[in-house]
Amino acid sequence: MTMHSVANHAIGKAAKDNIFGASAAAKAAAAKVGAENIVNATIGAILDDNEKLVILPTVDKAFRSLTDDMYFSYAPISGLPDFLKLVQDDCFGESRPKGYIKAVATAGGSGAIHHAIWNYSEPGDTVLTSDWYWGPYKVFCRDMNRKLATYKMLTDDNKYNLPALTEKVTEILTKQNSLVVIINTPAHNPTGYSLTSEDIANVIAMLKKATADNGKKVTLVLDVAYIDYAGEREEVRKVFKNLSDLPENIIGLVAYSLSKGYTMYGQRCGALINVTASEEQSQEFADVNQYTSRATWSNINHGAMQTLVSILTDPAMKEDIRKERAHYYSLIQSRGDLFAKEAKECGLKMVPYIAGFFISIPCKDSKAVCDKLHEDNIFAVPLAAGVRVAVCAISTKKVKGMAAKIKAAIDAVEK
Ligand SMILES: Cc1ncc(COP(=O)(O)O)c(C=O)c1O
């Protein structure tokens, strides 16, 4: 190229999406040999055992019952007032933390993470997450002139690696005055790992200690995109209690998404929720995030927000959607547990799967392993640290036998 058409900061940015690449390969194979003969483990959405996209019936009903005004008119920039109240209840359940809490509507969980990084980290600074992470975190950081650093998520005996997190937090805080830490839990993408409530309590205690007498500030972002498929509803929400009574220099943010919990992936609705012990910080959160929304997408999907409101203000619908989610949670869980059982039987090493859409298998050359799996018509996503298998999207009968085939592919590639 003789001359770049774009500004300097934009040169060379191209989101090389491994997920998209793997999904395109699966689609091409399906066209050739028939969808029933391939295993497409690349899709991040729930498919039922007939491999049909699941739309929760209650969401379908509520969404299709809105008035024209609710689909077509502008919503307030911060979000519909009822949505902003109800989304907090939906997120926290019976474990609402003590403190000032406000929410802002965002374009999915992605929008929430975008706003968290933009408004809580400084340009040029480093944001921290675990070594197994959802790829777009890095895209957000780079696009906003931030760097992304990682720590080893698990110890050798597969416990949450608080020492590794502590070391990185301490190191980064010698170089910058504030730090954003993103933890995706429960039912982490790409591994299905979940931190216990005690793990989160230990993280917060460590952050308090790391900032106790240096005047520094840490924002803890809990990305809970998969919380509705992570276990018993109130049990998995107990982690939020740990956000109670935070000191002023530890800011709690929760990135909430309607993509999975309401199967409204394409309707682009979510929320960023702030928990703080300070009324002024709470108002500051609302002000700056409304401003950033104005400067990015203005207002978000009116109908999607109203769908949450319609469901959560109708006791029967509220009950129904919980039953529907519990059903699909069990379906995905049984697929994941089957994979884990077979992995154990054939000696395939995997990251401990607790719940959720994905399973990860550590390996050295994930691209070569995924290419090898194409010979068996299995399509999975190659990540830096291993292979991701979307158990949310493959029928139970196709999960059967997969672990052994992955083991064979790894053995063939790494021999
Ligand atoms: C870890 C993680 N966080 C957040 C999201 C947010 O998704 P969305 O922007 O579709 O709500 C996703 C979706 O794939 C995810 O995997």
The ligand as a Gaussian input file, in Angstrom:
#p B3LYP/6-31G(d) Opt

LIG

0 1
 C      -16.824000     -14.191000      28.136000
 C      -17.863000     -13.406000      27.463000
 N      -18.164000     -12.203000      27.943000
 C      -19.094000     -11.436000      27.392000
 C      -19.792000     -11.847000      26.288000
 C      -20.789000     -10.863000      25.793000
 O      -21.519000     -11.168000      24.741000
 P      -22.607000     -10.175000      24.160000
 O      -21.927000      -8.916000      23.794000
 O      -23.125000     -10.919000      22.988000
 O      -23.626000      -9.978000      25.218000
 C      -19.528000     -13.110000      25.731000
 C      -20.207000     -13.601000      24.527000
 O      -19.780000     -14.468000      23.826000
 C      -18.531000     -13.897000      26.342000
 O      -18.230000     -15.102000      25.875000

